[in-house]
Amino acid sequence: MAYATVDELAAALRLSVTAANTDALQRCLDAAAREIDDVIDRVPAVAPDPPWQPVGDDLALAKSENILRGVEWWKANDAAWGVLGFADTGALRLPRSTFARHAATLLPLKQQWGLA
């Protein structure tokens, strides 16, 4: 479940939401939310319904990162094979771990650290 809406992602991309792009925008948000959930590593709830949802400042942080990473997923379509730009700058290689900076930002939401 994404932490942001299609409208919020479209606003960040400076696009209008249309029937043609709604599914693609949602897929970008969902992909970003899965990465966020992986980093947060939530403690399993006794009753999984409803799923964990951040509140307050945690919600603002999760939403912000969901939108930022969703933008990256959207723009990844223009960076085939990890390379973008040709005409003006020549080929620019993307960093290998594009999620690492988001993971660092999400550390305050992390629930498990793998220590027993």
Secondary structure, 3 states (H helix, E strand, C coil): CCCCCHHHHHHHHCCCCCCCCHHHHHHHHHHHHHHHHHHHCCCCCCCCCCCCCCCHHHHHHHHHHHHHHHHHHHHHHHCHHHEECCCCCCCEECCCCCCHHHHHHCHHHCCCCCCC
